[in-house]
Amino acid sequence: MDLDALMALDHRTWSGAADPGPQYAAAGALAQFCMEATNRKYRADYVEFVRDSYLGQTQGRLLWDYLGMTREDFLYAYQAWEKNP
């Protein structure tokens, strides 16, 4: 599952999947990247994003906003990490 598909999932789509395995694998890889990549550079900002998402307090900010980068820079960093974790 690519990142765009993962980020587009809502609760109903996630819970209604016949086989949620790909979703969990993609979400796990994303979490691992945010927690460990670049010497744990994104960890605190990722935890803040997860907390705010859980509380419904993102105020329209997306993950890459929390990480202090553009969507393009985020995708580049993630794809580079994915190729060479």
LUMLUM-713581 format. One record per residue: x, y, z of N, C-alpha, C, CB in turn; residue in three letters. Coordinates in nm, 4 decimals. Glycine has a CB too. Layout:
N
      n.x      n.y      n.z     ca.x     ca.y     ca.z      c.x      c.y      c.z     cb.x     cb.y     cb.z code
        X        Y        Z        X        Y        Z        X        Y        Z        X        Y        Z  ALA
...
//
This chain:
85
      n.x      n.y      n.z     ca.x     ca.y     ca.z      c.x      c.y      c.z     cb.x     cb.y     cb.z code
   0.0853  -0.1175   0.0000   0.0000   0.0000   0.0000   0.0900   0.1239   0.0000  -0.0971  -0.0003   0.1232  MET
   0.0646   0.2150  -0.0915   0.1470   0.3350  -0.0947   0.0984   0.4366   0.0098   0.1451   0.3975  -0.2358  ASP
   0.1806   0.5369   0.0338   0.1498   0.6351   0.1385   0.0217   0.7128   0.1123   0.2641   0.7317   0.1528  LEU
  -0.0026   0.7499  -0.0117  -0.1248   0.8261  -0.0417  -0.2494   0.7447  -0.0066  -0.1282   0.8667  -0.1909  ASP
  -0.2485   0.6157  -0.0403  -0.3622   0.5293  -0.0080  -0.3767   0.5142   0.1434  -0.3457   0.3908  -0.0743  ALA
  -0.2650   0.4971   0.2126  -0.2693   0.4841   0.3587  -0.3249   0.6098   0.4238  -0.1298   0.4544   0.4137  LEU
  -0.2753   0.7256   0.3816  -0.3172   0.8521   0.4434  -0.4630   0.8863   0.4114  -0.2262   0.9659   0.3966  MET
  -0.5176   0.8269   0.3070  -0.6562   0.8555   0.2692  -0.7579   0.7687   0.3439  -0.6732   0.8360   0.1201  ALA
  -0.7109   0.6688   0.4166  -0.8032   0.5799   0.4875  -0.8730   0.6520   0.6021  -0.7287   0.4574   0.5408  LEU
  -1.0015   0.6267   0.6146  -1.0738   0.6737   0.7321  -1.1073   0.5521   0.8185  -1.2037   0.7527   0.6918  ASP
  -1.1657   0.5759   0.9338  -1.1931   0.4678   1.0279  -1.2826   0.3602   0.9658  -1.2584   0.5236   1.1543  HIS
  -1.3847   0.4009   0.8950  -1.4790   0.3054   0.8361  -1.4102   0.2180   0.7314  -1.5980   0.3796   0.7728  ARG
  -1.3286   0.2784   0.6472  -1.2578   0.2024   0.5447  -1.1577   0.1064   0.6089  -1.1859   0.2975   0.4471  THR
  -1.0872   0.1557   0.7099  -0.9877   0.0727   0.7789  -1.0546  -0.0486   0.8419  -0.9132   0.1546   0.8868  TRP
  -1.1596  -0.0252   0.9192  -1.2235  -0.1343   0.9925  -1.3056  -0.2256   0.9016  -1.3121  -0.0780   1.1015  SER
  -1.3425  -0.1789   0.7834  -1.4220  -0.2590   0.6921  -1.3416  -0.3403   0.5928  -1.5138  -0.1716   0.6187  GLY
  -1.2104  -0.3316   0.5995  -1.1265  -0.4034   0.5031  -1.1356  -0.5539   0.5243  -0.9805  -0.3576   0.5143  ALA
  -1.1511  -0.6278   0.4165  -1.1559  -0.7746   0.4244  -1.0217  -0.8293   0.4724  -1.1927  -0.8361   0.2867  ALA
  -0.9137  -0.7677   0.4273  -0.7790  -0.8081   0.4683  -0.7022  -0.6823   0.5087  -0.7044  -0.8858   0.3528  ASP
  -0.6983  -0.6508   0.6379  -0.6305  -0.5280   0.6807  -0.4785  -0.5413   0.6879  -0.6826  -0.4861   0.8152  PRO
  -0.4241  -0.6563   0.6524  -0.2801  -0.6776   0.6603  -0.1967  -0.5713   0.5920  -0.2470  -0.8083   0.6023  GLY
  -0.2274  -0.5370   0.4659  -0.1481  -0.4330   0.3993  -0.1557  -0.2974   0.4708  -0.1948  -0.4171   0.2554  PRO
  -0.2705  -0.2675   0.5269  -0.2854  -0.1406   0.6000  -0.1950  -0.1388   0.7230  -0.4329  -0.1187   0.6421  GLN
  -0.1958  -0.2481   0.7983  -0.1116  -0.2543   0.9177   0.0361  -0.2512   0.8820  -0.1428  -0.3799   0.9979  TYR
   0.0739  -0.3189   0.7751   0.2133  -0.3183   0.7322   0.2574  -0.1780   0.6924   0.2336  -0.4152   0.6156  ALA
   0.1750  -0.1085   0.6165   0.2083   0.0276   0.5728   0.2114   0.1238   0.6913   0.1071   0.0767   0.4678  ALA
   0.1147   0.1120   0.7811   0.1105   0.1996   0.8991   0.2302   0.1729   0.9901  -0.0215   0.1793   0.9773  ALA
   0.2675   0.0468   1.0036   0.3837   0.0129   1.0853   0.5119   0.0692   1.0278   0.3959  -0.1369   1.0993  GLY
   0.5273   0.0596   0.8960   0.6467   0.1145   0.8311   0.6518   0.2662   0.8469   0.6493   0.0765   0.6818  ALA
   0.5379   0.3305   0.8331   0.5329   0.4760   0.8496   0.5695   0.5151   0.9927   0.3926   0.5299   0.8139  LEU
   0.5140   0.4445   1.0901   0.5459   0.4734   1.2300   0.6943   0.4495   1.2577   0.4597   0.3870   1.3238  ALA
   0.7486   0.3419   1.2035   0.8908   0.3143   1.2242   0.9769   0.4249   1.1644   0.9287   0.1788   1.1627  GLN
   0.9412   0.4696   1.0446   1.0149   0.5802   0.9840   1.0108   0.7033   1.0748   0.9569   0.6139   0.8449  PHE
   0.8911   0.7402   1.1181   0.8763   0.8622   1.1989   0.9452   0.8512   1.3347   0.7288   0.8933   1.2194  CYS
   0.9552   0.7312   1.3876   1.0165   0.7130   1.5189   1.1683   0.6927   1.5121   0.9531   0.5951   1.5882  MET
   1.2196   0.6397   1.4017   1.3602   0.5993   1.3987   1.4482   0.6663   1.2937   1.3667   0.4556   1.3783  GLU
   1.3895   0.7143   1.1844   1.4704   0.7665   1.0733   1.5501   0.8901   1.1129   1.3811   0.7996   0.9548  ALA
   1.6575   0.9083   1.0422   1.7439   1.0251   1.0574   1.7789   1.0501   1.2039   1.6765   1.1488   0.9980  THR
   1.8232   0.9414   1.2678   1.8666   0.9511   1.4071   1.7560   1.0003   1.4995   1.9857   1.0432   1.4175  ASN
   1.6344   0.9526   1.4730   1.5154   0.9831   1.5536   1.4767   1.1314   1.5494   1.5390   0.9413   1.6977  ARG
   1.5086   1.1947   1.4401   1.4830   1.3380   1.4221   1.3351   1.3748   1.4320   1.5361   1.3823   1.2886  LYS
   1.2463   1.2873   1.3836   1.1038   1.3203   1.3745   1.0216   1.2691   1.4926   1.0473   1.2645   1.2473  TYR
   1.0839   1.1996   1.5853   1.0123   1.1284   1.6914   0.9182   1.2187   1.7711   1.1114   1.0640   1.7852  ARG
   0.9666   1.3248   1.8281   0.8827   1.4107   1.9134   0.7674   1.4723   1.8339   0.9679   1.5224   1.9773  ALA
   0.7965   1.5174   1.7121   0.6913   1.5772   1.6289   0.5873   1.4729   1.5879   0.7526   1.6422   1.5038  ASP
   0.6316   1.3507   1.5635   0.5383   1.2430   1.5278   0.4479   1.2096   1.6465   0.6156   1.1165   1.4820  TYR
   0.5045   1.2009   1.7639   0.4244   1.1722   1.8830   0.3216   1.2837   1.9042   0.5153   1.1572   2.0085  VAL
   0.3608   1.4070   1.8821   0.2669   1.5190   1.8929   0.1541   1.5050   1.7899   0.3408   1.6536   1.8734  GLU
   0.1893   1.4663   1.6668   0.0882   1.4445   1.5636  -0.0093   1.3336   1.6028   0.1552   1.4104   1.4308  PHE
   0.0428   1.2222   1.6521  -0.0433   1.1104   1.6917  -0.1351   1.1531   1.8057   0.0415   0.9878   1.7338  VAL
  -0.0810   1.2229   1.9037  -0.1629   1.2714   2.0159  -0.2729   1.3635   1.9662  -0.0755   1.3447   2.1194  ARG
  -0.2375   1.4611   1.8861  -0.3369   1.5564   1.8360  -0.4405   1.4875   1.7474  -0.2681   1.6689   1.7579  ASP
  -0.3965   1.3904   1.6669  -0.4905   1.3155   1.5823  -0.5902   1.2400   1.6688  -0.4151   1.2173   1.4897  SER
  -0.5416   1.1753   1.7708  -0.6281   1.0986   1.8611  -0.7304   1.1894   1.9284  -0.5441   1.0258   1.9675  TYR
  -0.6879   1.3085   1.9658  -0.7760   1.4030   2.0336  -0.8587   1.4878   1.9382  -0.6954   1.4925   2.1218  LEU
  -0.8367   1.4718   1.8070  -0.9085   1.5511   1.7082  -0.8670   1.6971   1.7088  -1.0560   1.5408   1.7319  GLY
  -0.7390   1.7212   1.7350  -0.6905   1.8588   1.7498  -0.5809   1.8964   1.6505  -0.6394   1.8791   1.8893  GLN
  -0.5813   1.8354   1.5340  -0.4772   1.8690   1.4360  -0.5016   2.0032   1.3682  -0.4682   1.7606   1.3309  THR
  -0.6226   2.0527   1.3744  -0.6604   2.1811   1.3152  -0.6193   2.1889   1.1678  -0.5967   2.2966   1.3938  GLN
  -0.6360   2.0784   1.0974  -0.6069   2.0751   0.9546  -0.4615   2.0523   0.9201  -0.6507   2.2007   0.8933  GLY
  -0.3754   2.0450   1.0202  -0.2339   2.0189   0.9927  -0.2165   1.8709   0.9601  -0.1441   2.0599   1.1142  ARG
  -0.1316   1.8430   0.8644  -0.1038   1.7067   0.8220   0.0289   1.6599   0.8809  -0.1014   1.6970   0.6683  LEU
   0.0572   1.5327   0.8674   0.1773   1.4755   0.9279   0.3022   1.5540   0.8912   0.1934   1.3309   0.8854  LEU
   0.3207   1.5828   0.7630   0.4436   1.6526   0.7222   0.4500   1.7937   0.7776   0.4538   1.6572   0.5707  TRP
   0.3345   1.8542   0.8050   0.3361   1.9848   0.8707   0.3982   1.9726   1.0100   0.1929   2.0431   0.8801  ASP
   0.3585   1.8695   1.0812   0.4144   1.8459   1.2146   0.5642   1.8193   1.2086   0.3437   1.7285   1.2818  TYR
   0.6076   1.7519   1.1031   0.7495   1.7178   1.0903   0.8323   1.8330   1.0348   0.7656   1.5964   1.0014  LEU
   0.7663   1.9433   1.0004   0.8370   2.0620   0.9539   0.8899   2.0496   0.8121   0.9500   2.0921   1.0458  GLY
   0.8135   1.9828   0.7253   0.8585   1.9672   0.5871   0.7398   1.9733   0.4927   0.9347   1.8347   0.5688  MET
   0.7702   1.9873   0.3664   0.6652   1.9836   0.2660   0.6274   1.8377   0.2399   0.7109   2.0543   0.1346  THR
   0.5153   1.8199   0.1749   0.4725   1.6841   0.1390   0.5769   1.6184   0.0504   0.3354   1.6864   0.0674  ARG
   0.6293   1.6918  -0.0453   0.7282   1.6389  -0.1374   0.8549   1.5964  -0.0640   0.7613   1.7422  -0.2440  GLU
   0.9016   1.6808   0.0291   1.0210   1.6466   0.1070   0.9961   1.5246   0.1952   1.0643   1.7658   0.1934  ASP
   0.8755   1.5156   0.2509   0.8398   1.3998   0.3319   0.8437   1.2723   0.2477   0.7003   1.4186   0.3943  PHE
   0.7794   1.2763   0.1308   0.7777   1.1588   0.0436   0.9185   1.1185   0.0016   0.6924   1.1859  -0.0800  LEU
   1.0009   1.2156  -0.0301   1.1388   1.1872  -0.0694   1.2147   1.1195   0.0450   1.2106   1.3170  -0.1118  TYR
   1.2038   1.1752   0.1658   1.2731   1.1195   0.2823   1.2226   0.9792   0.3141   1.2547   1.2108   0.4043  ALA
   1.0911   0.9602   0.3073   1.0335   0.8297   0.3380   1.0764   0.7259   0.2344   0.8804   0.8387   0.3440  TYR
   1.0696   0.7615   0.1075   1.1062   0.6673   0.0021   1.2548   0.6336   0.0073   1.0702   0.7243  -0.1349  GLN
   1.3382   0.7309   0.0404   1.4819   0.7041   0.0537   1.5069   0.6095   0.1709   1.5609   0.8363   0.0733  ALA
   1.4367   0.6306   0.2809   1.4498   0.5433   0.3981   1.3992   0.4033   0.3671   1.3730   0.6017   0.5179  TRP
   1.2899   0.3968   0.2946   1.2289   0.2685   0.2583   1.3254   0.1826   0.1760   1.0986   0.2916   0.1796  GLU
   1.4020   0.2474   0.0906   1.4976   0.1750   0.0063   1.6202   0.1328   0.0851   1.5397   0.2608  -0.1122  LYS
   1.6529   0.2086   0.1882   1.7767   0.1848   0.2622   1.7546   0.2134   0.4112   1.8918   0.2728   0.2062  ASN
   1.6713   0.1305   0.4789   1.6361   0.1618   0.6188   1.7542   0.1593   0.7143   1.5328   0.0648   0.6677  PRO
//
